[in-house]
Amino acid sequence: MTGLAAHSAAHAFVYGSLSFLDKMACGLALYILESYEKNQPCHSGRFSITRFGVGLLPAVCALLGVVITYTMKLHKPEQKTLTEPLLV
């Protein structure tokens, strides 16, 4: 996202547009999830697509992200010694 706004004169417009697009996409996803639900109470013991889509799916994706990040082969940064004092 910062790559889009780095060379633009209208930073606020870029961030506002992307935020609006994010909110629209989340609203559309929630609308689609809710369209699969019936008018029955959730405690009837049946599978709830809304509970799955809003609760379990993001948790699984977060766990997958942690596992992928943990198993990545990242290079170790060089440790440079200070040649000048930090406070001048």
Biopython code that builds the backbone (N, CA, C, O; Angstrom):
import numpy as np
from Bio.PDB.StructureBuilder import StructureBuilder

atoms = [
    (1, "MET", "N", (0.826, -1.182, 0.000)),
    (1, "MET", "CA", (0.000, 0.000, 0.000)),
    (1, "MET", "C", (0.872, 1.248, 0.000)),
    (1, "MET", "O", (0.513, 2.243, -0.630)),
    (2, "THR", "N", (1.991, 1.220, 0.680)),
    (2, "THR", "CA", (2.840, 2.400, 0.694)),
    (2, "THR", "C", (3.489, 2.628, -0.658)),
    (2, "THR", "O", (3.863, 3.756, -0.981)),
    (3, "GLY", "N", (3.629, 1.575, -1.453)),
    (3, "GLY", "CA", (4.171, 1.739, -2.801)),
    (3, "GLY", "C", (3.240, 2.544, -3.685)),
    (3, "GLY", "O", (3.694, 3.254, -4.583)),
    (4, "LEU", "N", (1.948, 2.443, -3.442)),
    (4, "LEU", "CA", (0.985, 3.208, -4.232)),
    (4, "LEU", "C", (1.013, 4.683, -3.866)),
    (4, "LEU", "O", (0.842, 5.546, -4.727)),
    (5, "ALA", "N", (1.228, 4.968, -2.595)),
    (5, "ALA", "CA", (1.161, 6.349, -2.141)),
    (5, "ALA", "C", (2.516, 7.039, -2.151)),
    (5, "ALA", "O", (2.582, 8.254, -1.966)),
    (6, "ALA", "N", (3.591, 6.304, -2.361)),
    (6, "ALA", "CA", (4.917, 6.899, -2.277)),
    (6, "ALA", "C", (5.170, 7.904, -3.395)),
    (6, "ALA", "O", (5.875, 8.892, -3.187)),
    (7, "HIS", "N", (4.618, 7.671, -4.552)),
    (7, "HIS", "CA", (4.867, 8.550, -5.683)),
    (7, "HIS", "C", (3.642, 9.371, -6.044)),
    (7, "HIS", "O", (3.576, 9.933, -7.138)),
    (8, "SER", "N", (2.685, 9.448, -5.153)),
    (8, "SER", "CA", (1.456, 10.174, -5.429)),
    (8, "SER", "C", (1.394, 11.437, -4.588)),
    (8, "SER", "O", (1.873, 11.478, -3.454)),
    (9, "ALA", "N", (0.797, 12.457, -5.166)),
    (9, "ALA", "CA", (0.640, 13.707, -4.419)),
    (9, "ALA", "C", (-0.566, 13.644, -3.495)),
    (9, "ALA", "O", (-0.665, 14.430, -2.553)),
    (10, "ALA", "N", (-1.470, 12.734, -3.749)),
    (10, "ALA", "CA", (-2.698, 12.652, -2.961)),
    (10, "ALA", "C", (-2.678, 11.408, -2.081)),
    (10, "ALA", "O", (-3.401, 10.445, -2.339)),
    (11, "HIS", "N", (-1.846, 11.432, -1.039)),
    (11, "HIS", "CA", (-1.723, 10.271, -0.152)),
    (11, "HIS", "C", (-3.062, 9.942, 0.506)),
    (11, "HIS", "O", (-3.439, 8.772, 0.583)),
    (12, "ALA", "N", (-3.768, 10.937, 0.972)),
    (12, "ALA", "CA", (-5.023, 10.701, 1.672)),
    (12, "ALA", "C", (-6.044, 10.046, 0.755)),
    (12, "ALA", "O", (-6.811, 9.189, 1.196)),
    (13, "PHE", "N", (-6.064, 10.438, -0.513)),
    (13, "PHE", "CA", (-7.006, 9.839, -1.454)),
    (13, "PHE", "C", (-6.682, 8.369, -1.674)),
    (13, "PHE", "O", (-7.588, 7.538, -1.735)),
    (14, "VAL", "N", (-5.389, 8.036, -1.794)),
    (14, "VAL", "CA", (-4.986, 6.646, -2.010)),
    (14, "VAL", "C", (-5.374, 5.800, -0.807)),
    (14, "VAL", "O", (-5.991, 4.748, -0.976)),
    (15, "TYR", "N", (-5.031, 6.227, 0.393)),
    (15, "TYR", "CA", (-5.364, 5.468, 1.591)),
    (15, "TYR", "C", (-6.869, 5.393, 1.802)),
    (15, "TYR", "O", (-7.383, 4.343, 2.188)),
    (16, "GLY", "N", (-7.571, 6.465, 1.562)),
    (16, "GLY", "CA", (-9.026, 6.459, 1.701)),
    (16, "GLY", "C", (-9.686, 5.523, 0.708)),
    (16, "GLY", "O", (-10.622, 4.806, 1.060)),
    (17, "SER", "N", (-9.211, 5.520, -0.522)),
    (17, "SER", "CA", (-9.780, 4.635, -1.542)),
    (17, "SER", "C", (-9.550, 3.174, -1.196)),
    (17, "SER", "O", (-10.456, 2.352, -1.336)),
    (18, "LEU", "N", (-8.342, 2.843, -0.744)),
    (18, "LEU", "CA", (-8.053, 1.455, -0.387)),
    (18, "LEU", "C", (-8.842, 1.027, 0.846)),
    (18, "LEU", "O", (-9.273, -0.123, 0.931)),
    (19, "SER", "N", (-9.035, 1.921, 1.791)),
    (19, "SER", "CA", (-9.840, 1.604, 2.967)),
    (19, "SER", "C", (-11.291, 1.374, 2.576)),
    (19, "SER", "O", (-11.930, 0.444, 3.068)),
    (20, "PHE", "N", (-11.813, 2.214, 1.696)),
    (20, "PHE", "CA", (-13.191, 2.057, 1.226)),
    (20, "PHE", "C", (-13.347, 0.732, 0.479)),
    (20, "PHE", "O", (-14.337, 0.026, 0.673)),
    (21, "LEU", "N", (-12.386, 0.392, -0.366)),
    (21, "LEU", "CA", (-12.433, -0.861, -1.109)),
    (21, "LEU", "C", (-12.390, -2.055, -0.152)),
    (21, "LEU", "O", (-13.088, -3.045, -0.370)),
    (22, "ASP", "N", (-11.578, -1.969, 0.901)),
    (22, "ASP", "CA", (-11.502, -3.032, 1.898)),
    (22, "ASP", "C", (-12.836, -3.207, 2.602)),
    (22, "ASP", "O", (-13.290, -4.334, 2.799)),
    (23, "LYS", "N", (-13.466, -2.109, 2.983)),
    (23, "LYS", "CA", (-14.753, -2.188, 3.671)),
    (23, "LYS", "C", (-15.835, -2.745, 2.756)),
    (23, "LYS", "O", (-16.688, -3.509, 3.207)),
    (24, "MET", "N", (-15.814, -2.378, 1.487)),
    (24, "MET", "CA", (-16.784, -2.907, 0.534)),
    (24, "MET", "C", (-16.580, -4.410, 0.328)),
    (24, "MET", "O", (-17.554, -5.161, 0.265)),
    (25, "ALA", "N", (-15.331, -4.854, 0.224)),
    (25, "ALA", "CA", (-15.052, -6.274, 0.032)),
    (25, "ALA", "C", (-15.483, -7.083, 1.251)),
    (25, "ALA", "O", (-16.056, -8.163, 1.106)),
    (26, "CYS", "N", (-15.211, -6.572, 2.448)),
    (26, "CYS", "CA", (-15.637, -7.277, 3.661)),
    (26, "CYS", "C", (-17.157, -7.321, 3.767)),
    (26, "CYS", "O", (-17.720, -8.343, 4.160)),
    (27, "GLY", "N", (-17.818, -6.239, 3.424)),
    (27, "GLY", "CA", (-19.277, -6.214, 3.447)),
    (27, "GLY", "C", (-19.876, -7.186, 2.439)),
    (27, "GLY", "O", (-20.866, -7.856, 2.731)),
    (28, "LEU", "N", (-19.281, -7.263, 1.260)),
    (28, "LEU", "CA", (-19.762, -8.196, 0.243)),
    (28, "LEU", "C", (-19.549, -9.642, 0.692)),
    (28, "LEU", "O", (-20.420, -10.489, 0.494)),
    (29, "ALA", "N", (-18.398, -9.923, 1.294)),
    (29, "ALA", "CA", (-18.140, -11.276, 1.788)),
    (29, "ALA", "C", (-19.131, -11.652, 2.882)),
    (29, "ALA", "O", (-19.635, -12.775, 2.898)),
    (30, "LEU", "N", (-19.416, -10.726, 3.795)),
    (30, "LEU", "CA", (-20.382, -11.002, 4.856)),
    (30, "LEU", "C", (-21.783, -11.181, 4.278)),
    (30, "LEU", "O", (-22.539, -12.027, 4.756)),
    (31, "TYR", "N", (-22.139, -10.410, 3.270)),
    (31, "TYR", "CA", (-23.438, -10.550, 2.613)),
    (31, "TYR", "C", (-23.566, -11.931, 1.976)),
    (31, "TYR", "O", (-24.614, -12.569, 2.076)),
    (32, "ILE", "N", (-22.498, -12.393, 1.318)),
    (32, "ILE", "CA", (-22.521, -13.718, 0.689)),
    (32, "ILE", "C", (-22.637, -14.806, 1.748)),
    (32, "ILE", "O", (-23.390, -15.764, 1.576)),
    (33, "LEU", "N", (-21.881, -14.659, 2.860)),
    (33, "LEU", "CA", (-21.977, -15.637, 3.940)),
    (33, "LEU", "C", (-23.379, -15.688, 4.525)),
    (33, "LEU", "O", (-23.913, -16.769, 4.774)),
    (34, "GLU", "N", (-23.969, -14.535, 4.743)),
    (34, "GLU", "CA", (-25.303, -14.471, 5.330)),
    (34, "GLU", "C", (-26.371, -14.998, 4.377)),
    (34, "GLU", "O", (-27.418, -15.463, 4.828)),
    (35, "SER", "N", (-26.128, -14.934, 3.071)),
    (35, "SER", "CA", (-27.135, -15.403, 2.118)),
    (35, "SER", "C", (-27.280, -16.920, 2.150)),
    (35, "SER", "O", (-28.296, -17.447, 1.696)),
    (36, "TYR", "N", (-26.283, -17.635, 2.678)),
    (36, "TYR", "CA", (-26.375, -19.080, 2.791)),
    (36, "TYR", "C", (-27.077, -19.543, 4.065)),
    (36, "TYR", "O", (-27.374, -20.728, 4.212)),
    (37, "GLU", "N", (-27.339, -18.635, 4.968)),
    (37, "GLU", "CA", (-27.979, -18.981, 6.236)),
    (37, "GLU", "C", (-29.493, -19.050, 6.071)),
    (37, "GLU", "O", (-30.084, -18.332, 5.263)),
    (38, "LYS", "N", (-30.090, -19.913, 6.841)),
    (38, "LYS", "CA", (-31.549, -20.006, 6.908)),
    (38, "LYS", "C", (-32.037, -19.148, 8.076)),
    (38, "LYS", "O", (-31.223, -18.577, 8.801)),
    (39, "ASN", "N", (-33.320, -19.054, 8.259)),
    (39, "ASN", "CA", (-33.888, -18.265, 9.354)),
    (39, "ASN", "C", (-34.057, -19.095, 10.617)),
    (39, "ASN", "O", (-34.949, -18.821, 11.419)),
    (40, "GLN", "N", (-33.213, -20.105, 10.808)),
    (40, "GLN", "CA", (-33.277, -20.944, 11.999)),
    (40, "GLN", "C", (-32.276, -20.434, 13.027)),
    (40, "GLN", "O", (-31.275, -19.816, 12.663)),
    (41, "PRO", "N", (-32.534, -20.686, 14.299)),
    (41, "PRO", "CA", (-31.573, -20.267, 15.323)),
    (41, "PRO", "C", (-30.263, -21.044, 15.195)),
    (41, "PRO", "O", (-30.249, -22.189, 14.742)),
    (42, "CYS", "N", (-29.183, -20.418, 15.591)),
    (42, "CYS", "CA", (-27.851, -21.005, 15.455)),
    (42, "CYS", "C", (-27.626, -22.176, 16.411)),
    (42, "CYS", "O", (-26.805, -23.049, 16.127)),
    (43, "HIS", "N", (-28.333, -22.210, 17.528)),
    (43, "HIS", "CA", (-28.088, -23.244, 18.535)),
    (43, "HIS", "C", (-28.795, -24.556, 18.213)),
    (43, "HIS", "O", (-28.882, -25.423, 19.084)),
    (44, "SER", "N", (-29.298, -24.732, 17.005)),
    (44, "SER", "CA", (-30.014, -25.956, 16.661)),
    (44, "SER", "C", (-29.076, -27.120, 16.368)),
    (44, "SER", "O", (-29.552, -28.214, 16.066)),
    (45, "GLY", "N", (-27.765, -26.928, 16.444)),
    (45, "GLY", "CA", (-26.820, -28.009, 16.263)),
    (45, "GLY", "C", (-26.374, -28.203, 14.823)),
    (45, "GLY", "O", (-25.689, -29.181, 14.524)),
    (46, "ARG", "N", (-26.735, -27.323, 13.945)),
    (46, "ARG", "CA", (-26.335, -27.477, 12.547)),
    (46, "ARG", "C", (-25.100, -26.633, 12.258)),
    (46, "ARG", "O", (-24.723, -25.769, 13.049)),
    (47, "PHE", "N", (-24.485, -26.893, 11.123)),
    (47, "PHE", "CA", (-23.296, -26.154, 10.691)),
    (47, "PHE", "C", (-23.686, -24.731, 10.319)),
    (47, "PHE", "O", (-24.665, -24.524, 9.603)),
    (48, "SER", "N", (-22.940, -23.766, 10.792)),
    (48, "SER", "CA", (-23.217, -22.367, 10.499)),
    (48, "SER", "C", (-22.101, -21.807, 9.628)),
    (48, "SER", "O", (-20.956, -21.707, 10.068)),
    (49, "ILE", "N", (-22.434, -21.442, 8.394)),
    (49, "ILE", "CA", (-21.434, -20.904, 7.472)),
    (49, "ILE", "C", (-20.919, -19.555, 7.956)),
    (49, "ILE", "O", (-19.761, -19.217, 7.707)),
    (50, "THR", "N", (-21.748, -18.782, 8.637)),
    (50, "THR", "CA", (-21.304, -17.484, 9.148)),
    (50, "THR", "C", (-20.278, -17.674, 10.264)),
    (50, "THR", "O", (-19.258, -16.985, 10.296)),
    (51, "ARG", "N", (-20.544, -18.602, 11.172)),
    (51, "ARG", "CA", (-19.577, -18.863, 12.249)),
    (51, "ARG", "C", (-18.276, -19.396, 11.676)),
    (51, "ARG", "O", (-17.196, -19.060, 12.163)),
    (52, "PHE", "N", (-18.370, -20.225, 10.644)),
    (52, "PHE", "CA", (-17.169, -20.758, 10.009)),
    (52, "PHE", "C", (-16.397, -19.647, 9.304)),
    (52, "PHE", "O", (-15.180, -19.549, 9.456)),
    (53, "GLY", "N", (-17.092, -18.813, 8.536)),
    (53, "GLY", "CA", (-16.436, -17.772, 7.742)),
    (53, "GLY", "C", (-15.880, -16.635, 8.568)),
    (53, "GLY", "O", (-14.861, -16.048, 8.203)),
    (54, "VAL", "N", (-16.531, -16.311, 9.680)),
    (54, "VAL", "CA", (-16.100, -15.172, 10.490)),
    (54, "VAL", "C", (-15.194, -15.601, 11.645)),
    (54, "VAL", "O", (-14.395, -14.800, 12.131)),
    (55, "GLY", "N", (-15.309, -16.843, 12.086)),
    (55, "GLY", "CA", (-14.536, -17.290, 13.232)),
    (55, "GLY", "C", (-13.393, -18.225, 12.919)),
    (55, "GLY", "O", (-12.239, -17.907, 13.207)),
    (56, "LEU", "N", (-13.686, -19.362, 12.340)),
    (56, "LEU", "CA", (-12.684, -20.404, 12.162)),
    (56, "LEU", "C", (-11.732, -20.118, 11.000)),
    (56, "LEU", "O", (-10.524, -20.315, 11.131)),
    (57, "LEU", "N", (-12.250, -19.665, 9.891)),
    (57, "LEU", "CA", (-11.416, -19.436, 8.715)),
    (57, "LEU", "C", (-10.311, -18.406, 8.949)),
    (57, "LEU", "O", (-9.172, -18.683, 8.574)),
    (58, "PRO", "N", (-10.569, -17.225, 9.549)),
    (58, "PRO", "CA", (-9.467, -16.293, 9.838)),
    (58, "PRO", "C", (-8.451, -16.851, 10.827)),
    (58, "PRO", "O", (-7.259, -16.569, 10.714)),
    (59, "ALA", "N", (-8.910, -17.639, 11.794)),
    (59, "ALA", "CA", (-7.976, -18.217, 12.755)),
    (59, "ALA", "C", (-7.046, -19.220, 12.079)),
    (59, "ALA", "O", (-5.852, -19.254, 12.376)),
    (60, "VAL", "N", (-7.580, -20.028, 11.181)),
    (60, "VAL", "CA", (-6.760, -20.993, 10.448)),
    (60, "VAL", "C", (-5.763, -20.267, 9.548)),
    (60, "VAL", "O", (-4.603, -20.670, 9.460)),
    (61, "CYS", "N", (-6.203, -19.204, 8.881)),
    (61, "CYS", "CA", (-5.302, -18.423, 8.023)),
    (61, "CYS", "C", (-4.193, -17.761, 8.837)),
    (61, "CYS", "O", (-3.050, -17.704, 8.385)),
    (62, "ALA", "N", (-4.513, -17.264, 10.025)),
    (62, "ALA", "CA", (-3.492, -16.654, 10.881)),
    (62, "ALA", "C", (-2.477, -17.702, 11.331)),
    (62, "ALA", "O", (-1.274, -17.442, 11.332)),
    (63, "LEU", "N", (-2.953, -18.868, 11.706)),
    (63, "LEU", "CA", (-2.048, -19.941, 12.107)),
    (63, "LEU", "C", (-1.164, -20.372, 10.941)),
    (63, "LEU", "O", (0.028, -20.618, 11.126)),
    (64, "LEU", "N", (-1.730, -20.465, 9.758)),
    (64, "LEU", "CA", (-0.956, -20.805, 8.567)),
    (64, "LEU", "C", (0.102, -19.745, 8.285)),
    (64, "LEU", "O", (1.225, -20.081, 7.909)),
    (65, "GLY", "N", (-0.234, -18.485, 8.458)),
    (65, "GLY", "CA", (0.732, -17.410, 8.276)),
    (65, "GLY", "C", (1.885, -17.484, 9.265)),
    (65, "GLY", "O", (3.033, -17.232, 8.901)),
    (66, "VAL", "N", (1.588, -17.827, 10.511)),
    (66, "VAL", "CA", (2.632, -17.974, 11.519)),
    (66, "VAL", "C", (3.556, -19.137, 11.172)),
    (66, "VAL", "O", (4.775, -19.023, 11.296)),
    (67, "VAL", "N", (2.974, -20.258, 10.737)),
    (67, "VAL", "CA", (3.783, -21.425, 10.378)),
    (67, "VAL", "C", (4.676, -21.116, 9.178)),
    (67, "VAL", "O", (5.854, -21.472, 9.173)),
    (68, "ILE", "N", (4.126, -20.459, 8.169)),
    (68, "ILE", "CA", (4.919, -20.109, 6.986)),
    (68, "ILE", "C", (6.041, -19.147, 7.353)),
    (68, "ILE", "O", (7.176, -19.317, 6.909)),
    (69, "THR", "N", (5.729, -18.141, 8.159)),
    (69, "THR", "CA", (6.742, -17.175, 8.564)),
    (69, "THR", "C", (7.839, -17.837, 9.395)),
    (69, "THR", "O", (9.016, -17.509, 9.243)),
    (70, "TYR", "N", (7.465, -18.757, 10.264)),
    (70, "TYR", "CA", (8.437, -19.434, 11.119)),
    (70, "TYR", "C", (9.374, -20.334, 10.310)),
    (70, "TYR", "O", (10.546, -20.477, 10.657)),
    (71, "THR", "N", (8.865, -20.942, 9.235)),
    (71, "THR", "CA", (9.676, -21.880, 8.461)),
    (71, "THR", "C", (10.428, -21.222, 7.309)),
    (71, "THR", "O", (11.139, -21.911, 6.578)),
    (72, "MET", "N", (10.294, -19.918, 7.127)),
    (72, "MET", "CA", (11.013, -19.236, 6.043)),
    (72, "MET", "C", (12.502, -19.167, 6.354)),
    (72, "MET", "O", (12.907, -19.039, 7.509)),
    (73, "LYS", "N", (13.297, -19.252, 5.314)),
    (73, "LYS", "CA", (14.753, -19.125, 5.447)),
    (73, "LYS", "C", (15.109, -17.653, 5.243)),
    (73, "LYS", "O", (15.275, -17.194, 4.113)),
    (74, "LEU", "N", (15.223, -16.936, 6.333)),
    (74, "LEU", "CA", (15.535, -15.514, 6.266)),
    (74, "LEU", "C", (17.028, -15.320, 6.494)),
    (74, "LEU", "O", (17.638, -16.023, 7.299)),
    (75, "HIS", "N", (17.610, -14.364, 5.782)),
    (75, "HIS", "CA", (19.031, -14.091, 5.985)),
    (75, "HIS", "C", (19.216, -13.283, 7.266)),
    (75, "HIS", "O", (18.358, -12.492, 7.657)),
    (76, "LYS", "N", (20.325, -13.499, 7.885)),
    (76, "LYS", "CA", (20.612, -12.756, 9.108)),
    (76, "LYS", "C", (21.267, -11.441, 8.718)),
    (76, "LYS", "O", (22.194, -11.426, 7.909)),
    (77, "PRO", "N", (20.797, -10.343, 9.281)),
    (77, "PRO", "CA", (21.372, -9.046, 8.931)),
    (77, "PRO", "C", (22.804, -8.917, 9.452)),
    (77, "PRO", "O", (23.173, -9.481, 10.483)),
    (78, "GLU", "N", (23.575, -8.169, 8.716)),
    (78, "GLU", "CA", (24.945, -7.905, 9.152)),
    (78, "GLU", "C", (24.918, -6.979, 10.353)),
    (78, "GLU", "O", (24.140, -6.026, 10.395)),
    (79, "GLN", "N", (25.748, -7.255, 11.306)),
    (79, "GLN", "CA", (25.826, -6.385, 12.461)),
    (79, "GLN", "C", (27.011, -5.453, 12.274)),
    (79, "GLN", "O", (28.167, -5.869, 12.342)),
    (80, "LYS", "N", (26.707, -4.212, 12.040)),
    (80, "LYS", "CA", (27.751, -3.214, 11.836)),
    (80, "LYS", "C", (28.057, -2.527, 13.158)),
    (80, "LYS", "O", (27.162, -2.209, 13.940)),
    (81, "THR", "N", (29.311, -2.313, 13.377)),
    (81, "THR", "CA", (29.694, -1.591, 14.588)),
    (81, "THR", "C", (29.537, -0.094, 14.340)),
    (81, "THR", "O", (29.686, 0.379, 13.214)),
    (82, "LEU", "N", (29.241, 0.624, 15.379)),
    (82, "LEU", "CA", (29.074, 2.064, 15.276)),
    (82, "LEU", "C", (30.445, 2.730, 15.119)),
    (82, "LEU", "O", (31.375, 2.484, 15.887)),
    (83, "THR", "N", (30.532, 3.570, 14.109)),
    (83, "THR", "CA", (31.783, 4.311, 13.915)),
    (83, "THR", "C", (31.661, 5.730, 14.454)),
    (83, "THR", "O", (32.660, 6.395, 14.727)),
    (84, "GLU", "N", (30.412, 6.181, 14.603)),
    (84, "GLU", "CA", (30.192, 7.536, 15.136)),
    (84, "GLU", "C", (29.185, 7.425, 16.277)),
    (84, "GLU", "O", (28.376, 6.497, 16.301)),
    (85, "PRO", "N", (29.227, 8.357, 17.214)),
    (85, "PRO", "CA", (28.236, 8.303, 18.295)),
    (85, "PRO", "C", (26.838, 8.634, 17.758)),
    (85, "PRO", "O", (26.694, 9.376, 16.787)),
    (86, "LEU", "N", (25.812, 8.068, 18.408)),
    (86, "LEU", "CA", (24.440, 8.298, 17.976)),
    (86, "LEU", "C", (23.994, 9.718, 18.247)),
    (86, "LEU", "O", (23.325, 10.325, 17.411)),
    (87, "LEU", "N", (24.347, 10.255, 19.389)),
    (87, "LEU", "CA", (23.962, 11.610, 19.732)),
    (87, "LEU", "C", (25.136, 12.545, 19.500)),
    (87, "LEU", "O", (26.199, 12.399, 20.103)),
    (88, "VAL", "N", (24.927, 13.487, 18.633)),
    (88, "VAL", "CA", (26.007, 14.425, 18.327)),
    (88, "VAL", "C", (25.668, 15.782, 18.890)),
    (88, "VAL", "O", (26.447, 16.723, 18.744)),
]
sb = StructureBuilder()
sb.init_structure("model")
sb.init_model(0)
sb.init_chain("A")
sb.init_seg("    ")
for serial, (resi, resn, name, xyz) in enumerate(atoms, 1):
    if name == "N":
        sb.init_residue(resn, " ", resi, " ")
    sb.init_atom(name, np.array(xyz, "f"), 0.0, 1.0, " ", f" {name:<3s}", serial, name[0])
structure = sb.get_structure()
